[in-house]
């Protein structure tokens, strides 16, 4: 099958997830023009073709309209500053672009495979620049050569591990070394939120893997399996708290304590704003609140951010979008595993507008929908 313009654009977008820099004036990255073209092509497919992406956008529209309403309500109180419009546009475009990519990829197995390989190559590039400390000073947590934010890099690496599990055409001799490189780089970033997302995905996979058991046997196996996983997680956290160690300038006991304390302060301060701004402080407004001494410039939680910045209507819209995405993903599918990881990571980090998540989810969901129409004979990753 010949390579088309669509193939080139989708592959470029997949690779572009690893490039937040270099940047130009206006904080534009080198790959922003590529994403603009992808958005235009994807939007065209959503509008003129009857496919899974069009149906998905139709189901998402009521919740996107509700998000618009919540934003208009906040504008009445806070005005129309640039940061509000910019954040709101990124939130809406993230979802619309995702639906558009699903529309573009629907029925294009070769394009899906090319996009997946391109995405995995981009993640490998970030991992290697992290491990060899290219683009940063030795002794610091490493984001990588082309990534500005170390937490973005961490969640990208975690997503790369999940997408790697769906790469049926990739030989095991490549898959396992790549998994090792991704995991090593992830640990070096020191992101506990990214590790939490992987733990949640693992718990979900185990839960679904026990579905073939019947009656009390299934309940018993699930309880034992989940208890074992939670025990390992609790042991790991307690060991980090008690031990004095540093893994490659990433995971260390002091950082866990600082991260936990900072998030609690951030969440408390953010929720206090609901007293004076019950309808929200505006998308992206937390960064511009006064007297945030000792707290972050963001809420570090997608649900809380939508509640505090968009108000109760925004939180309902956020949950509605999540519900539609969950229902769109087929049962026993890799896309539901990705959604679980997305949700878990979003509890302790604002990841809603991270480009790579929506591109990775579009690739995996389009692949799952294709498999549902043409069942694969040897699925590598079967969960749901």
C-alpha positions as CSV (number, residue, x, y, z in Angstrom):
1,X,0.0,0.0,0.0
2,X,1.6,3.3,-1.1
3,X,2.3,6.0,1.5
4,X,-0.2,8.9,1.3
5,X,-0.2,12.4,2.5
6,X,-2.4,11.4,5.4
7,X,0.2,8.7,6.4
8,X,2.9,11.4,6.4
9,X,0.8,13.8,8.5
10,X,-0.3,11.2,11.1
11,X,3.3,9.8,11.4
12,X,4.6,13.4,11.8
13,X,2.1,14.1,14.5
14,X,3.0,10.9,16.3
15,X,6.7,11.8,16.2
16,X,5.9,15.4,17.2
17,X,4.6,14.3,20.6
18,X,8.2,14.1,21.6
19,X,9.0,17.7,20.6
20,X,8.0,20.5,22.9
21,X,11.2,22.3,22.0
22,X,12.9,24.1,20.3
23,X,10.4,26.9,20.5
24,X,9.8,30.1,18.6
25,X,8.5,33.5,19.8
26,X,5.0,33.1,21.2
27,X,6.0,29.8,22.8
28,X,5.3,27.9,19.6
29,X,7.1,24.6,19.2
30,X,8.8,23.4,16.0
31,X,6.0,20.8,15.4
32,X,3.0,23.1,16.0
33,X,2.5,23.7,12.2
34,X,2.2,19.9,11.8
35,X,-0.5,19.7,14.4
36,X,-2.4,22.5,12.7
37,X,-2.4,20.6,9.4
38,X,-3.4,17.4,11.2
39,X,-6.3,19.2,12.9
40,X,-7.6,20.6,9.6
41,X,-7.4,17.2,7.9
42,X,-9.0,15.4,10.9
43,X,-11.8,17.9,11.2
44,X,-12.6,17.5,7.5
45,X,-12.9,13.7,8.0
46,X,-15.2,14.1,11.0
47,X,-17.5,16.4,9.0
48,X,-17.8,14.6,5.7
49,X,-17.4,10.9,6.4
50,X,-19.7,8.5,8.4
51,X,-17.2,6.6,10.5
52,X,-16.4,5.8,14.2
53,X,-14.7,9.2,14.6
54,X,-17.8,11.1,13.5
55,X,-20.1,9.0,15.8
56,X,-17.7,9.6,18.6
57,X,-17.7,13.3,18.1
58,X,-21.5,13.3,18.0
59,X,-21.6,11.7,21.4
60,X,-19.0,14.0,22.8
61,X,-20.7,17.2,21.6
62,X,-23.3,17.6,24.4
63,X,-20.5,17.5,27.0
64,X,-18.3,19.8,24.9
65,X,-21.2,22.3,24.8
66,X,-21.6,22.0,28.5
67,X,-17.9,22.8,28.9
68,X,-18.5,25.8,26.7
69,X,-21.4,26.9,28.9
70,X,-19.3,26.5,32.1
71,X,-16.6,28.6,30.6
72,X,-19.0,31.4,29.5
73,X,-20.4,31.5,33.1
74,X,-16.8,31.9,34.5
75,X,-16.2,34.7,31.9
76,X,-19.0,36.7,33.5
77,X,-17.1,36.9,36.7
78,X,-13.4,37.0,35.6
79,X,-13.6,38.5,32.1
80,X,-11.9,37.2,29.0
81,X,-8.2,37.2,29.6
82,X,-5.9,35.6,27.1
83,X,-4.9,32.7,29.4
84,X,-8.6,31.7,29.8
85,X,-9.2,31.6,26.0
86,X,-5.9,29.8,25.4
87,X,-6.5,27.1,28.0
88,X,-10.2,26.6,27.0
89,X,-9.2,26.3,23.3
90,X,-6.5,23.6,24.1
91,X,-9.1,21.6,26.1
92,X,-11.7,21.6,23.3
93,X,-9.2,21.0,20.5
94,X,-7.7,18.1,22.3
95,X,-11.0,16.2,22.3
96,X,-12.0,17.3,18.8
97,X,-8.5,16.3,17.4
98,X,-8.8,12.9,19.1
99,X,-12.1,12.2,17.4
100,X,-10.8,13.5,14.1
101,X,-7.8,11.2,14.3
102,X,-10.0,8.2,15.0
103,X,-12.0,9.2,11.9
104,X,-8.8,9.4,9.8
105,X,-7.4,6.1,11.1
106,X,-10.6,4.2,10.8
107,X,-10.2,1.4,8.2
108,X,-6.5,2.2,7.6
109,X,-4.6,-0.6,9.3
110,X,-1.3,0.3,7.6
111,X,-1.6,3.9,8.7
112,X,-2.4,2.7,12.3
113,X,0.7,0.5,12.3
114,X,2.9,3.3,10.9
115,X,1.6,5.8,13.4
116,X,2.2,3.3,16.3
117,X,5.8,2.6,15.3
118,X,6.4,6.4,14.9
119,X,5.0,7.0,18.4
120,X,7.1,4.3,19.9
121,X,10.2,5.7,18.1
122,X,9.5,9.1,19.5
123,X,9.1,7.7,23.0
124,X,12.4,5.8,22.6
125,X,14.1,9.1,21.6
126,X,12.9,10.8,24.8
127,X,13.9,7.8,26.9
128,X,17.5,7.7,25.4
129,X,18.0,11.4,25.9
130,X,16.9,11.0,29.5
131,X,19.1,8.0,30.2
132,X,22.2,9.6,28.7
133,X,21.4,13.0,30.2
134,X,21.3,14.8,26.9
135,X,19.8,18.3,27.1
136,X,20.2,18.8,30.9
137,X,22.7,19.0,33.6
138,X,24.0,15.9,35.4
139,X,22.4,15.3,38.7
140,X,19.0,16.8,37.8
141,X,15.8,15.1,36.9
142,X,15.8,14.7,33.2
143,X,13.0,15.6,30.9
144,X,15.0,14.9,27.7
145,X,16.5,16.9,24.9
146,X,13.2,18.0,23.3
147,X,10.8,18.0,26.2
148,X,10.4,21.0,28.5
149,X,8.5,19.4,31.4
150,X,9.9,16.3,33.2
151,X,6.4,15.1,34.1
152,X,5.3,15.3,30.5
153,X,8.2,13.1,29.7
154,X,7.3,10.7,32.5
155,X,3.7,10.2,31.5
156,X,4.8,10.0,27.8
157,X,7.1,7.1,28.8
158,X,4.3,5.4,30.7
159,X,2.0,5.7,27.7
160,X,4.8,4.3,25.5
161,X,4.9,1.2,27.6
162,X,1.1,0.7,27.2
163,X,1.2,1.3,23.4
164,X,4.2,-1.0,23.1
165,X,1.9,-3.8,24.4
166,X,-0.4,-3.4,21.4
167,X,2.4,-3.5,18.8
168,X,1.6,-7.0,17.4
169,X,3.9,-6.6,14.4
170,X,6.9,-5.7,16.5
171,X,9.3,-8.6,17.2
172,X,9.8,-9.6,20.8
173,X,13.5,-9.1,20.3
174,X,12.8,-5.4,20.0
175,X,9.8,-5.2,22.3
176,X,11.5,-6.3,25.5
177,X,14.6,-4.1,25.1
178,X,12.4,-1.1,24.3
179,X,10.2,-1.8,27.4
180,X,13.4,-1.9,29.5
181,X,14.6,1.4,28.1
182,X,11.2,3.1,28.7
183,X,11.0,1.8,32.3
184,X,14.5,2.9,33.2
185,X,13.9,6.3,31.8
186,X,10.6,6.5,33.6
187,X,12.2,5.7,37.0
188,X,14.8,8.4,36.3
189,X,12.2,11.1,35.8
190,X,11.0,10.5,39.4
191,X,7.3,10.9,38.5
192,X,5.2,9.0,41.0
193,X,2.1,9.9,39.1
194,X,3.3,8.1,36.0
195,X,4.2,5.0,38.1
196,X,0.7,5.2,39.6
197,X,-0.9,5.2,36.1
198,X,1.0,2.0,35.3
199,X,0.0,0.4,38.5
200,X,-3.7,1.2,37.9
201,X,-3.4,-0.2,34.4
202,X,-1.8,-3.4,35.8
203,X,-4.6,-3.8,38.4
204,X,-7.2,-3.4,35.7
205,X,-5.5,-5.9,33.4
206,X,-5.4,-8.4,36.2
207,X,-9.0,-7.8,37.0
208,X,-10.1,-8.5,33.5
209,X,-7.7,-11.5,33.1
210,X,-9.6,-13.3,35.8
211,X,-13.0,-12.9,34.0
212,X,-12.8,-16.5,32.7
213,X,-13.1,-17.9,36.3
214,X,-16.6,-18.6,37.5
215,X,-18.5,-17.9,40.7
216,X,-16.7,-17.8,43.9
217,X,-13.4,-18.8,42.2
218,X,-13.3,-15.6,40.2
219,X,-14.0,-13.5,43.3
220,X,-11.3,-15.3,45.3
221,X,-8.7,-15.0,42.5
222,X,-9.5,-11.3,42.0
223,X,-9.2,-10.6,45.8
224,X,-5.9,-12.5,46.0
225,X,-4.4,-10.9,42.9
226,X,-5.4,-7.4,43.8
227,X,-4.3,-7.8,47.4
228,X,-0.9,-8.9,46.1
229,X,-0.6,-5.9,43.8
230,X,-1.7,-3.4,46.4
231,X,0.6,-5.0,49.0
232,X,3.5,-4.6,46.6
233,X,2.5,-1.0,45.9
234,X,2.2,-0.2,49.6
235,X,5.5,-1.9,50.3
236,X,7.2,0.2,47.6
237,X,5.8,3.4,48.9
238,X,6.7,2.6,52.5
239,X,10.2,1.6,51.5
240,X,10.7,4.9,49.6
241,X,9.5,6.8,52.7
242,X,11.8,5.0,55.1
243,X,14.9,4.5,52.9
244,X,17.5,7.1,51.9
245,X,18.2,6.5,48.3
246,X,18.3,8.1,44.9
247,X,17.7,6.2,41.6
248,X,19.4,8.2,38.8
249,X,18.4,11.6,40.2
250,X,14.8,10.5,39.9
251,X,12.9,8.4,42.5
252,X,14.1,9.3,46.0
253,X,12.5,9.4,49.4
254,X,12.8,13.2,49.9
255,X,11.0,13.9,46.7
256,X,8.0,11.7,47.5
257,X,7.5,13.7,50.8
258,X,7.9,17.0,49.0
259,X,5.5,16.0,46.2
260,X,2.9,14.7,48.6
261,X,3.0,17.8,50.7
262,X,2.9,20.2,47.8
263,X,-0.1,18.5,46.2
264,X,-2.1,18.6,49.4
265,X,-1.4,22.3,49.8
266,X,-2.3,22.9,46.2
267,X,-5.6,21.0,46.4
268,X,-6.6,22.7,49.6
269,X,-5.8,26.2,48.3
270,X,-7.7,25.5,45.0
271,X,-10.8,24.1,46.7
272,X,-10.9,27.2,49.0
273,X,-11.5,29.3,45.8
274,X,-14.9,27.7,45.4
275,X,-16.2,29.9,48.3
276,X,-15.6,33.1,46.4
277,X,-15.9,31.6,42.9
278,X,-18.6,28.9,43.1
279,X,-18.8,28.8,39.2
280,X,-15.1,28.6,38.7
281,X,-12.1,30.8,38.4
282,X,-11.7,30.2,34.6
283,X,-9.7,27.6,32.6
284,X,-6.1,27.9,33.5
285,X,-6.9,30.4,36.2
286,X,-5.2,28.7,39.1
287,X,-1.8,29.8,37.8
288,X,-2.7,33.4,38.2
289,X,-4.2,33.3,41.7
290,X,-2.4,35.4,44.2
291,X,-0.8,34.2,47.4
292,X,0.1,30.7,46.1
293,X,3.3,30.6,48.2
294,X,4.5,27.0,48.5
295,X,2.0,25.7,45.9
296,X,2.3,24.8,42.3
297,X,1.2,26.8,39.2
298,X,-1.4,24.1,38.4
299,X,-3.9,22.0,40.3
300,X,-2.1,18.7,39.7
301,X,-5.4,16.9,39.3
302,X,-7.7,16.9,36.3
303,X,-11.0,16.4,38.2
304,X,-10.1,19.1,40.7
305,X,-8.9,21.5,38.0
306,X,-12.2,21.2,36.1
307,X,-14.1,21.7,39.4
308,X,-12.1,24.7,40.6
309,X,-11.5,26.4,37.2
310,X,-14.8,25.5,35.3
311,X,-17.1,25.1,38.3
312,X,-19.5,22.2,39.0
313,X,-20.8,22.3,35.4
314,X,-17.2,21.8,34.1
315,X,-16.7,18.8,36.4
316,X,-19.9,17.3,35.1
317,X,-18.7,17.9,31.5
318,X,-15.3,16.3,32.3
319,X,-17.0,13.2,33.7
320,X,-19.3,13.1,30.7
321,X,-16.4,13.1,28.3
322,X,-14.8,10.3,30.3
323,X,-18.0,8.3,30.2
324,X,-18.3,8.6,26.4
325,X,-14.7,7.6,25.9
326,X,-15.1,4.5,28.1
327,X,-18.3,3.5,26.2
328,X,-16.5,4.0,22.9
329,X,-13.7,1.7,23.8
330,X,-14.7,-2.0,23.1
331,X,-14.8,-4.3,26.1
332,X,-11.7,-6.5,26.5
333,X,-9.6,-3.9,24.6
334,X,-6.3,-2.2,25.0
335,X,-7.9,1.2,24.7
336,X,-9.7,0.7,28.0
337,X,-6.3,-0.1,29.6
338,X,-5.0,3.2,28.2
339,X,-8.1,5.0,29.6
340,X,-7.5,3.6,33.1
341,X,-3.9,4.8,33.0
342,X,-5.0,8.2,31.7
343,X,-7.6,8.5,34.5
344,X,-5.2,7.4,37.3
345,X,-2.4,9.7,36.1
346,X,-4.9,12.6,35.9
347,X,-5.8,12.2,39.5
348,X,-2.4,13.6,40.6
349,X,-1.3,15.5,37.5
350,X,-3.1,17.7,34.9
351,X,-2.7,15.6,31.8
352,X,-5.9,16.5,29.9
353,X,-4.2,18.7,27.3
354,X,-1.1,16.5,26.9
355,X,-1.0,15.9,23.1
356,X,0.6,12.4,23.3
357,X,-2.3,11.0,25.3
358,X,-4.9,11.8,22.8
359,X,-2.8,10.7,19.8
360,X,-1.8,7.4,21.6
361,X,-5.5,6.8,22.6
362,X,-6.6,7.5,19.0
363,X,-4.1,5.0,17.6
364,X,-5.1,2.3,20.1
365,X,-8.8,2.9,19.9
366,X,-8.8,2.9,16.0
367,X,-6.8,-0.4,16.2
368,X,-9.3,-1.9,18.6
369,X,-12.3,-0.9,16.5
370,X,-10.6,-2.4,13.5
371,X,-10.0,-5.6,15.3
372,X,-13.6,-5.7,16.4
373,X,-14.6,-5.7,12.7
374,X,-11.8,-8.0,11.7
375,X,-10.8,-10.1,14.8
376,X,-7.1,-10.6,15.3
377,X,-6.0,-14.2,15.6
378,X,-3.2,-13.7,18.1
379,X,-3.8,-10.6,20.3
380,X,-0.8,-9.6,22.4
381,X,-2.7,-7.3,24.7
382,X,-6.2,-8.3,25.7
383,X,-7.8,-6.3,28.5
384,X,-10.8,-4.3,29.1
